[in-house]
Amino acid sequence: MMTKKRIHGGEVVQICILWIVTLIFLFPFLISVLMALKSKQDTAKGILTWPSHIEWSNFTQAIEKANIFASMRNSIVVTVLAVVVTLFASSMAGYAIARNYKNKHFKFYEALMIAAQMIPFQSLMIPIYKMYKQLGWMNTIPGAALLIGAMNMPFAIMMIIGFVRSLPIELEEAAELEGCNRFQIFFKIIFPLLRPVLATVTILDALWTWNEVNISILILQKNEVKTIPLQQYVFFGEHSADYNMAFAAAIISMIPIVIFFIVAQKNIIAGMTAGAVKG
């Protein structure tokens, strides 16, 4: 005979708290959708009022005014390049630090990676701007991608260090006995085993890069190289602001990264768990 599972008072409280937190996080998204679908007259009545009719022209005008498709292409290119740079450099750096943790120099590098995550980008803006100006990398998508990838590396390196330390070193010792050099050991043995943590790094870096503003606004100043976040500013002038078109553009810009996140979200938990730092 089937027995009904009793729900205790503590479980009810937990469920209620989860629903409340979920609604809090979804509330800004609801406002964005409502604002994108409303006319200026409906917006004047209140932010949370339901639109009297759906203003689809907000989307078409936003696409034209912000040059959405060109900006989205730039964002995709910057994101892909930045993620590739981060994965390539951080995987090797993380492996080297993890396997030489007794060396005082590599201990210093690990401490440096931790400290680098606490340095605000604003303190680096002037020297970076001068350096890029001298190198001729201003208003170049590869230049912006290289800098964004470098800024994402400290977090990625720390995750990879923790993951590599959980791998048995006997695998490398056996490969070394077979005549493999250090590069062959890394690319043939270690790199394939890094797949879970690299998947997590890829997802998180893609999300961060897609929404990145500080570096883009410093490096990408010409319209033809601007990314999606920068084009949000075209809807706000000195004496006017078109919130409806701005929110419509924001909704459009969310679509690629939301789809990417939904498809890849299962890898985040697995990779974060696998890449957890072990003592």
N, C-alpha and C positions, 0 to 999 in steps of 0.2 A: 504493500500500500504506500502510495506516494505521500510524503509529508511535506508540508509547506515550510520553507525556510523562514525563520523569524528574522526580522530586521530590527536590530538593536538601536537604541536611541543615539548612540555614538555614530553609527553608520548613517543614520538620517542626517545628523549634523554635518558629517563629512560630505555627503551627497549635495546638501544645500550649499555648502561652502564652495564646492566645485562648480555648481551651476552659477553661483553669484560671480565667481572669478571669471568663468567663461563669458558671461554676459558683459562684464566690465571690459574684457579684451575685445569682444565683438562690437562694442558700442561705437568706437571710432570708425570702424568699417561701415556700420549702418549709416552713420552721419555722412560718410563719403559717398555712399550710393545715393542717399536721398538728395544731397546737394548736386550730384552729377545729373540727376534726372529732373531737377526742378528748374523753373524759369526764374528770372530775377524778381518777378512779382510775388511768386510763391516764397522765395527766399526771404523777402522783406517781411513776410508774415511770421516767420520763425524758423529756426534751424530744424526743429523736429517735426514740423508740419508736413503732412503727406501732400505730394504734388497734385494739383488739380488736373494736370495732364503731363505726360512724359515729354520732356524737351530733348528729343534725340539730336537736335541741331548742336547741342553742347559738345557732343562727341565729334561731329564732323568739323565744326569750327576749331575745336581744340587740336585735332590732327593737323589741320592746315596751319594754324597760327604757331604751334610749337614745333612743326616739322617732325612729328612724332616718329614716323617710320625711319627717317634718317638717324634720328637720335637713338632709337632703339637698336639700330644696326651698330652704331658706335658703342653703345653699352654692351652689346653682345660680344663685340670684338675685344673691348677692354677687359670684360669679365673672363673670357676664355684665355687671353694672353696672361692676365694676372694670376689666374689659378694655375696655369702651366708653369709659370716662373716659380710660384710658391711651392708647388709639389716637387719640382725638379731639385731646387736648392735645399729646401727644408728636409727632404727625405735623406739626402746625403749628410747634411749637417747634423740632423738628429741621430743618425746611425753612428757617426764618428764620435759625438759627445757621449752617447749611451755606452759605447764599447770602450771608452777611455776615461771612465768616470773617476779612476784613481789618479789620473794625471792632473796636476794642479792647474795646468793651462786650460784643460777642457772643463774643469770645475769652474774656472773663471768665466768661460764661454757660456756655460749653463746659467750662472748667476747673471751674466750680461743679458741673456734672453729674457730672464724674469724681469730685470730692471727695465728693459726696452719696452715692455708692455705698459709701463707706468709713465712713459714720457709723452706729454701732450704734443700733438702735431703742430699746434700753434707756435711752440718754441722752436720748431725747425723750419718754419715757412720761409723766412728771409734767406737763410743760407741755401735752402733748396732752390728757391726762385733764382738766386744769383748763379748757382751752379748750372741750372737748366738753361738760363739765358746764355751763358758762356759756351755751353755745349751745343746750342742750337736745337734743343729738344722741346722748346715751348710749342704748344699747340700741335703736338704729335701724339697720336693714340698709343704707339709703342712706348713712348716715354712715360706717359701717364700709367700705363699698365705695369711697366717695370717698377715704378715707385709704389704703386698700390700693392703689388706682389711683395715687395720688400717690407712694407709696413705690416703685411699679414704674416710674415715669416715667424716672428717670435712665438706667437701662439701655436702655430703649426709645428715648429721645432719641439716645443715642450710636450705636445701630445705624442709626437713620434718617439721622443726619448723614452717616455713611459712605456710605450708599446714595445720598442726594441728590447728594453730591459726584461720584458716578460718572455722573450723568445729564448729557447735553450741555445747556449753558445756552442754546444756539441755539434750542431749542424754546420757551423762555420769551421770548426776544427776538423770535421770529417772532409769537408770540401777542400780545406787547405792541404790535407794529407793526399788528396787526389791530384794536387798540383794547381789548384785554382789560385790566382792572385787576388788581391783585395777587391779590385773592381769587379772581377768575375763573381766573387762571393756575394757582393752587394747586389748586382743586377740579376744574377741567376738564382740566388738563394733567398736573400733578405727582401728585395723589392717585391716579389710576388706575395710574400707573407704580410706585407704592409697594406694589403688591399683594404681591410676593414677601416683602419685609421685614416688612410688616404681618401676613402670615400667620404668620411665625416669631414675631413679638412676641405675637400672639394665643395661639399654642400655649404658649409659655413662660410668659406671664403667667397663663394659665388653670391650668397645672400648679402654679405658685407660689401662686396665690390659693386654689385648692382645698385645699392643705395648710397654709395660713397659720394660725398659732396666736397669735403675740404680740399682734397688733392685735385679733384677735377676742376673746381672753381679757380684754383691757383694755376694749373697747367693748361687747361683747355678753355681758352678764352674766345676763340673764333667760333662762329655759329656752325660751320661745317664739321667741327670736331666735338661739339658739345654732346654730353650724354643725357639720358632721360632726366635725372634729378636736376640738372642745371636748367633745363627747358621749362621747369615749373615757374621760374622767375619771370617769364615773358608775360604772365597774366597779371602781374602786379607792377603798377606804375607809381609815379610819385603822388598822383592825385586820384588814382582809381585802381580798382582791383576787381577782376572778374572771377569770383569764387566758383561759380558753376562750371565754367570751362576748365578751371584749375583742377577741380575734383574729377571732372570727366577725364582729363589727361592722366591724373593719378591712377584712376581705375584701369585705364588702358595699359599704363606702364606696369601695373601689378600682374597682369595676366601671364607673361612668360615666366616670371620668377615664382609665382604661385603654383603654376603647373609643374615647374621643375621641383619645387619643394614637396608637393604631393607625391610625385613619382619617386622621389629619393628619400622620403622621410624615414623609412624603415632602416636605412643605413646609418642614420644619425645616432640612435640609441645603441646599436651594436658597436659602432665605431667608438663612441664615447666610453662605453664600458670596456672595450678592448684596449683603448688607449689610456685608461686610468693609470695614474702614477702609482707604482707599487713600491713599498718600502723594502 
